[in-house]
Structure formats: structure tokens, C-alpha cells
Amino acid sequence: MTAGEYAEKVVLDFMRNITDHVFLNIQSNEGLMREYQTQVNENGLQAVNAAIGKKVKEIFQLENDVICSAPKSWLIKDFTTFRRR
């Protein structure tokens, strides 16, 4: 495997689970976590989490793949993995 092939493998793996990474970032950032809790209180957990997932897909121009029911983030029960378009 070349360095370039390895780099692509690593980045694609990160991209596949990017929603989980976004929620891990929220829970590890005090300011984002506070804003997340405010959004959940105002709009509901499902609406906020769905909006975040949709925005990830939109910004990175990804397609849905499969559902992962074992996220690392405790803010979500499951998430949709993605693949490139």
C-alpha cells in the first residue's frame, strides 16, 4: 500500500463516521455543548440531531450508507454512515 492509498483509506474511514465525530466534538466542547442543550430544549432532541446529520450530509456532499447503532458519542443512539457521491 502506498502512502497515498493509506491516506485515502484513513480519510474515507473518518468520512464514513463523520456524524459521530461531529457529536463527539460537541460533547467535548463546553460552548458547543451548552448551545446544543439550548437547541434541544427549544426544538427537541430528534429535530436537533436530525438537522445536524442532514447538514453534515449537505456540506460534505455525501450519500447515505448504512445505520450504525454503536456510536462513540453518548449524544446519539445511532447514526447514518456516509459514502462519497
ZATORLUM-486653 format. One record per atom (N, C-alpha, C, O): y, z, x; residue number from 1; atom name; residue in three letters. Coordinates in Angstrom, 3 decimals, m for minus. Each point is the difference from the previous one (the first is absolute). Example, Ala and Ser with C-alpha at 12.3 -4.5 7.8 and 13.67 -1.06 7.14 Angstrom:
// ZATORLUM-486653
         c2         c3         c1     n   atom   res
     m5.690      7.800     13.190     1      N   Ala
      1.190      0.000     m0.890     1     CA   Ala
      1.200      0.000      0.900     1      C   Ala
     m0.019      0.665      1.036     1      O   Ala
      1.069     m1.385     m1.386     2      N   Ser
      1.190      0.060      0.820     2     CA   Ser
      1.090      0.730     m0.770     2      C   Ser
      1.108      0.169      0.509     2      O   Ser
END
This chain:
// ZATORLUM-486653
         c2         c3         c1     n   atom   res
     m1.172      0.000      0.853     1      N   Met
      1.172      0.000     m0.853     1     CA   Met
      1.236      0.000      0.900     1      C   Met
      0.093      0.772      0.954     1      O   Met
      0.831     m1.635     m1.272     2      N   Thr
      1.239     m0.050      0.782     2     CA   Thr
      0.957      1.093     m0.470     2      C   Thr
     m0.205      0.599     m1.056     2      O   Thr
      1.231     m0.349      1.830     3      N   Ala
      1.027      0.975     m0.392     3     CA   Ala
      0.667     m0.438     m1.300     3      C   Ala
      0.291      0.828     m0.864     3      O   Ala
     m0.052     m2.122      0.729     4      N   Gly
      0.613     m0.515     m1.226     4     CA   Gly
     m0.887      0.182     m1.214     4      C   Gly
      0.484      0.339     m1.079     4      O   Gly
     m1.779     m0.562      1.246     5      N   Glu
     m0.947      0.205     m1.110     5     CA   Glu
     m0.081      1.473     m0.381     5      C   Glu
     m0.054      0.349     m1.180     5      O   Glu
      0.046      0.508      2.195     6      N   Tyr
     m0.004      1.446     m0.276     6     CA   Tyr
      1.272      0.415     m0.726     6      C   Tyr
     m0.058      0.763     m0.965     6      O   Tyr
      1.199     m1.255      1.418     7      N   Ala
      1.278      0.331     m0.641     7     CA   Ala
     m0.008     m0.420     m1.463     7      C   Ala
      0.454      0.750     m0.864     7      O   Ala
     m0.966     m1.940      0.582     8      N   Glu
     m0.069     m0.463     m1.391     8     CA   Glu
     m0.912      0.897     m0.826     8      C   Glu
      0.327      0.334     m1.139     8      O   Glu
     m1.450      0.054      1.694     9      N   Lys
     m0.943      0.885     m0.688     9     CA   Lys
      0.674      1.323     m0.375     9      C   Lys
     m0.127      0.465     m1.133     9      O   Lys
      0.840      0.134      2.081    10      N   Val
      0.658      1.289     m0.225    10     CA   Val
      1.086     m0.120     m1.075    10      C   Val
      0.090      0.840     m0.895    10      O   Val
      0.722     m1.878      0.991    11      N   Val
      1.092     m0.179     m0.956    11     CA   Val
     m0.546     m0.296     m1.397    11      C   Val
      0.517      0.525     m0.987    11      O   Val
     m1.549     m1.354      0.893    12      N   Leu
     m0.582     m0.304     m1.310    12     CA   Leu
     m0.620      1.233     m0.633    12      C   Leu
      0.073      0.177     m1.216    12      O   Leu
     m0.685      0.681      2.031    13      N   Asp
     m0.563      1.247     m0.520    13     CA   Asp
      1.103      0.903     m0.534    13      C   Asp
     m0.154      0.608     m1.059    13      O   Asp
      1.270     m0.513      1.786    14      N   Phe
      1.139      0.794     m0.458    14     CA   Phe
      0.536     m0.566     m1.310    14      C   Phe
      0.273      0.750     m0.937    14      O   Phe
     m0.120     m2.080      0.869    15      N   Met
      0.543     m0.654     m1.182    15     CA   Met
     m0.905      0.234     m1.209    15      C   Met
      0.488      0.217     m1.110    15      O   Met
     m1.761     m0.259      1.316    16      N   Arg
     m0.950      0.178     m1.103    16     CA   Arg
      0.227      1.337     m0.703    16      C   Arg
     m0.096      0.087     m1.224    16      O   Arg
      0.395      0.943      1.992    17      N   Asn
      0.181      1.352     m0.542    17     CA   Asn
      1.468      0.428     m0.015    17      C   Asn
      0.295      1.194      0.037    17      O   Asn
      0.602     m2.133     m0.089    18      N   Ile
      1.424      0.306      0.156    18     CA   Ile
      0.522      0.935     m1.089    18      C   Ile
      0.884      0.814      0.268    18      O   Ile
     m1.406     m0.913     m1.482    19      N   Thr
      0.459      0.893     m1.064    19     CA   Thr
     m0.292      1.453      0.357    19      C   Thr
      0.850      0.870     m0.192    19      O   Thr
     m2.032     m0.607      0.705    20      N   Asp
     m0.346      1.358      0.423    20     CA   Asp
      0.942      0.454      1.113    20      C   Asp
      0.440      1.150      0.005    20      O   Asp
     m0.131     m2.036      0.930    21      N   His
      0.923      0.337      1.086    21     CA   His
      1.394      0.339     m0.539    21      C   His
      0.651      0.918      0.499    21      O   His
     m0.199     m1.650     m1.506    22      N   Val
      1.312      0.281     m0.594    22     CA   Val
      0.012      1.392     m0.624    22      C   Val
      0.957      0.752      0.186    22      O   Val
     m2.001     m0.408     m0.916    23      N   Phe
     m0.054      1.334     m0.612    23     CA   Phe
     m0.162      1.098      1.048    23      C   Phe
      0.532      1.095     m0.178    23      O   Phe
     m1.249     m1.360      1.256    24      N   Leu
     m0.071      0.972      1.098    24     CA   Leu
      1.376      0.217      0.617    24      C   Leu
      0.351      1.117      0.378    24      O   Leu
      0.420     m2.189     m0.281    25      N   Asn
      1.361      0.112      0.524    25     CA   Asn
      0.869      0.851     m0.923    25      C   Asn
      0.778      0.832      0.466    25      O   Asn
     m0.910     m1.040     m1.757    26      N   Ile
      0.772      0.799     m0.961    26     CA   Ile
     m0.322      1.479      0.166    26      C   Ile
      0.906      0.827      0.098    26      O   Ile
     m2.193     m0.491     m0.067    27      N   Gln
     m0.370      1.414      0.030    27     CA   Gln
      0.322      0.667      1.337    27      C   Gln
      0.072      1.227      0.069    27      O   Gln
      0.119     m2.003      0.982    28      N   Ser
      0.331      0.605      1.295    28     CA   Ser
      1.505      0.016      0.287    28      C   Ser
      0.429      0.517      1.031    28      O   Ser
      0.372     m1.080     m1.941    29      N   Asn
      1.451     m0.063      0.175    29     CA   Asn
      0.645      0.857     m1.088    29      C   Asn
     m0.067     m0.328     m1.184    29      O   Asn
      0.686      1.417      1.597    30      N   Glu
      0.538      0.964     m0.967    30     CA   Glu
      0.975     m0.634     m0.992    30      C   Glu
     m0.074      0.271     m1.199    30      O   Glu
      0.976     m1.103      1.684    31      N   Gly
      0.975     m0.640     m0.879    31     CA   Gly
     m0.647     m0.950     m0.987    31      C   Gly
      0.316      0.021     m1.190    31      O   Gly
     m1.231     m0.863      1.686    32      N   Leu
     m0.700     m0.923     m0.902    32     CA   Leu
     m0.852      0.754     m1.011    32      C   Leu
     m0.105     m0.413     m1.155    32      O   Leu
     m0.503      1.514      1.581    33      N   Met
     m0.832      0.789     m0.901    33     CA   Met
      0.845      0.632     m1.106    33      C   Met
     m0.417      0.048     m1.158    33      O   Met
      1.574      0.422      1.511    34      N   Arg
      0.896      0.593     m0.993    34     CA   Arg
      0.419     m1.069     m1.023    34      C   Arg
     m0.011      0.249     m1.206    34      O   Arg
      0.379     m1.433      1.698    35      N   Glu
      0.383     m1.095     m0.896    35     CA   Glu
     m1.182     m0.452     m0.859    35      C   Glu
      0.169     m0.315     m1.178    35      O   Glu
     m1.358      0.286      1.766    36      N   Tyr
     m1.215     m0.362     m0.737    36     CA   Tyr
     m0.221      0.970     m1.154    36      C   Tyr
     m0.277     m0.419     m1.124    36      O   Tyr
      0.399      1.714      1.402    37      N   Gln
     m0.195      1.004     m1.044    37     CA   Gln
      1.034     m0.145     m1.112    37      C   Gln
     m0.325      0.176     m1.174    37      O   Gln
      1.562     m0.494      1.530    38      N   Thr
      1.039     m0.236     m0.999    38     CA   Thr
     m0.359     m1.209     m0.857    38      C   Thr
      0.110      0.043     m1.225    38      O   Thr
     m0.539     m1.118      1.875    39      N   Gln
     m0.392     m1.208     m0.738    39     CA   Gln
     m1.179      0.277     m0.943    39      C   Gln
     m0.008     m0.465     m1.139    39      O   Gln
     m0.968      1.208      1.608    40      N   Val
     m1.152      0.344     m0.831    40     CA   Val
      0.436      0.833     m1.195    40      C   Val
     m0.470     m0.225     m1.115    40      O   Val
      1.370      1.193      1.335    41      N   Asn
      0.502      0.822     m1.109    41     CA   Asn
      0.763     m0.823     m1.023    41      C   Asn
     m0.085      0.267     m1.198    41      O   Asn
      0.826     m1.260      1.655    42      N   Glu
      0.826     m0.815     m0.897    42     CA   Glu
     m0.769     m1.146     m0.654    42      C   Glu
      0.279     m0.364     m1.143    42      O   Glu
     m1.247     m0.204      1.868    43      N   Asn
     m0.646     m1.223     m0.479    43     CA   Asn
     m1.507      0.105     m0.216    43      C   Asn
     m0.595     m0.889     m0.610    43      O   Asn
     m0.024      1.947      1.092    44      N   Gly
     m1.444      0.169     m0.142    44     CA   Gly
     m0.747     m0.487      1.235    44      C   Gly
      0.404     m0.959      0.658    44      O   Gly
     m1.491      1.639     m0.367    45      N   Leu
     m0.793     m0.285      1.194    45     CA   Leu
     m0.526     m1.434      0.019    45      C   Leu
      0.137     m0.707      0.998    45      O   Leu
     m0.733      0.291     m2.101    46      N   Gln
     m0.596     m1.338     m0.039    46     CA   Gln
      1.049     m1.088      0.198    46      C   Gln
     m0.244     m0.969      0.719    46      O   Gln
      1.400      1.115     m1.344    47      N   Ala
      1.060     m1.012      0.118    47     CA   Ala
      0.511     m0.094      1.431    47      C   Ala
      0.194     m1.100      0.517    47      O   Ala
      0.023      2.229      0.119    48      N   Val
      0.521      0.007      1.373    48     CA   Val
     m1.029     m0.584      0.966    48      C   Val
      0.335     m0.852      0.822    48      O   Val
     m1.580      1.305     m0.918    49      N   Asn
     m1.027     m0.496      0.909    49     CA   Asn
     m0.251     m1.492     m0.197    49      C   Asn
     m0.184     m0.733      0.972    49      O   Asn
      0.175      0.280     m2.224    50      N   Ala
     m0.193     m1.428     m0.278    50     CA   Ala
      1.168     m0.818      0.555    50      C   Ala
     m0.208     m1.079      0.556    50      O   Ala
      1.416      1.581     m0.702    51      N   Ala
      1.177     m0.712      0.506    51     CA   Ala
     m0.061     m0.132      1.520    51      C   Ala
      0.352     m1.044      0.550    51      O   Ala
     m0.797      2.095      0.124    52      N   Ile
     m0.117     m0.045      1.459    52     CA   Ile
     m1.051     m1.032      0.403    52      C   Ile
      0.237     m0.811      0.895    52      O   Ile
     m1.389      0.841     m1.547    53      N   Gly
     m1.053     m0.962      0.306    53     CA   Gly
      0.438     m1.440     m0.226    53      C   Gly
     m0.286     m0.876      0.816    53      O   Gly
      0.978      0.633     m1.921    54      N   Lys
      0.487     m1.353     m0.295    54     CA   Lys
      1.041     m0.447      1.020    54      C   Lys
      0.014     m1.163      0.404    54      O   Lys
      0.845      2.067      0.009    55      N   Lys
      1.039     m0.348      0.978    55     CA   Lys
     m0.614     m0.311      1.361    55      C   Lys
      0.467     m0.905      0.692    55      O   Lys
     m1.496      1.633     m0.301    56      N   Val
     m0.702     m0.299      1.255    56     CA   Val
     m0.543     m1.427     m0.057    56      C   Val
      0.182     m0.784      0.932    56      O   Val
     m0.843      0.463     m2.025    57      N   Lys
     m0.585     m1.336     m0.174    57     CA   Lys
      1.079     m1.078      0.047    57      C   Lys
     m0.178     m1.039      0.636    57      O   Lys
      1.291      1.292     m1.308    58      N   Glu
      1.099     m0.970     m0.068    58     CA   Glu
      0.671     m0.208      1.361    58      C   Glu
      0.163     m1.135      0.449    58      O   Glu
      0.216      2.215      0.192    59      N   Ile
      0.737     m0.098      1.268    59     CA   Ile
     m0.834     m0.670      1.085    59      C   Ile
      0.512     m0.826      0.755    59      O   Ile
     m1.785      1.173     m0.673    60      N   Phe
     m0.854     m0.541      1.054    60     CA   Phe
     m0.749     m1.271     m0.430    60      C   Phe
     m0.765     m0.571      0.777    60      O   Phe
      0.993      0.143     m2.007    61      N   Gln
     m0.602     m1.229     m0.541    61     CA   Gln
     m1.516     m0.003      0.175    61      C   Gln
     m0.569     m0.870      0.658    61      O   Gln
     m0.063      1.866     m1.265    62      N   Leu
     m1.439      0.184      0.115    62     CA   Leu
     m0.690     m0.275     m1.333    62      C   Leu
      0.647     m0.071     m1.045    62      O   Leu
     m1.951     m0.080      1.098    63      N   Glu
     m0.825     m0.149     m1.195    63     CA   Glu
     m0.907      1.210     m0.128    63      C   Glu
     m0.418      0.582      1.001    63      O   Glu
      0.115     m0.204     m2.239    64      N   Asn
     m0.915      1.106     m0.237    64     CA   Asn
     m1.388     m0.338      0.519    64      C   Asn
     m0.439     m1.149     m0.048    64      O   Asn
     m0.241      2.173      0.545    65      N   Asp
     m1.384     m0.158      0.428    65     CA   Asp
     m0.859      0.932     m0.844    65      C   Asp
     m0.290     m0.317     m1.154    65      O   Asp
     m0.118      1.436      1.687    66      N   Val
     m0.867      0.927     m0.732    66     CA   Val
      0.680      1.360     m0.127    66      C   Val
      0.987      0.280      0.679    66      O   Val
     m1.522      0.549     m1.548    67      N   Ile
      0.502      1.366     m0.180    67     CA   Ile
     m0.692      0.924      0.995    67      C   Ile
     m1.222     m0.026      0.148    67      O   Ile
      2.017      0.835      0.525    68      N   Cys
     m0.528      1.027      0.899    68     CA   Cys
      0.164      1.344     m0.700    68      C   Cys
      1.114      0.379     m0.362    68      O   Cys
     m2.201      0.335      0.172    69      N   Ser
      0.064      1.285     m0.692    69     CA   Ser
     m0.044      1.187      0.960    69      C   Ser
     m0.269      1.129     m0.409    69      O   Ser
      0.531     m1.389      1.666    70      N   Ala
     m0.004      1.074      1.000    70     CA   Ala
      1.253     m0.087      0.878    70      C   Ala
     m0.103     m0.221      1.207    70      O   Ala
      1.295      0.396     m1.812    71      N   Pro
      1.223     m0.060      0.806    71     CA   Pro
      0.115      1.209      0.928    71      C   Pro
     m0.579      1.056     m0.254    71      O   Pro
      1.330     m1.234      1.324    72      N   Lys
      0.305      1.111      0.891    72     CA   Lys
      1.153      0.831     m0.555    72      C   Lys
      0.071      1.206      0.236    72      O   Lys
      0.821     m1.846     m0.967    73      N   Ser
      1.125      0.703     m0.607    73     CA   Ser
     m0.468      0.789     m1.214    73      C   Ser
     m0.799     m0.494     m0.796    73      O   Ser
      1.292      1.714      0.654    74      N   Trp
     m0.339      0.800     m1.177    74     CA   Trp
      0.933     m0.280     m1.176    74      C   Trp
     m0.139      0.620     m1.055    74      O   Trp
      1.077     m1.535      1.219    75      N   Leu
      0.900     m0.355     m1.101    75     CA   Leu
     m0.638     m0.979     m0.982    75      C   Leu
      0.489     m0.162     m1.118    75      O   Leu
     m1.564     m0.481      1.520    76      N   Ile
     m0.649     m1.003     m0.847    76     CA   Ile
     m1.500      0.258     m0.078    76      C   Ile
     m0.602      0.554      0.920    76      O   Ile
      0.008     m0.972     m2.049    77      N   Lys
     m1.450      0.147     m0.186    77     CA   Lys
     m0.750     m1.206      0.532    77      C   Lys
     m1.119      0.112      0.501    77      O   Lys
      1.760     m1.272     m0.621    78      N   Asp
     m0.567     m1.241      0.512    78     CA   Asp
      1.146     m0.975      0.236    78      C   Asp
      1.147      0.277     m0.352    78      O   Asp
     m1.469     m1.419      0.949    79      N   Phe
      1.018     m1.017      0.224    79     CA   Phe
     m0.665     m1.356      0.159    79      C   Phe
     m1.182     m0.090      0.333    79      O   Phe
      1.945     m0.949     m0.571    80      N   Thr
     m0.491     m1.353      0.177    80     CA   Thr
      0.203     m0.419      1.447    80      C   Thr
      1.100      0.117      0.541    80      O   Thr
     m2.151     m0.598      0.073    81      N   Thr
      0.142     m0.557      1.343    81     CA   Thr
      0.526     m1.425     m0.140    81      C   Thr
     m0.087     m0.603     m1.069    81      O   Thr
      0.628      0.078      2.151    82      N   Phe
      0.619     m1.327     m0.048    82     CA   Phe
     m0.575     m0.920      1.060    82      C   Phe
     m0.641      0.434      0.957    82      O   Phe
      0.889     m1.705     m1.159    83      N   Arg
     m0.320     m1.032      0.986    83     CA   Arg
      1.161     m0.975      0.030    83      C   Arg
      0.839     m0.006     m0.901    83      O   Arg
     m0.792     m0.815      1.935    84      N   Arg
      1.056     m1.007      0.108    84     CA   Arg
     m0.175     m1.061     m1.063    84      C   Arg
     m1.111     m0.274     m0.454    84      O   Arg
      2.231     m0.320      0.063    85      N   Arg
     m0.052     m1.121     m0.950    85     CA   Arg
     m0.490     m1.236      0.678    85      C   Arg
     m0.113     m1.049     m0.634    85      O   Arg
END
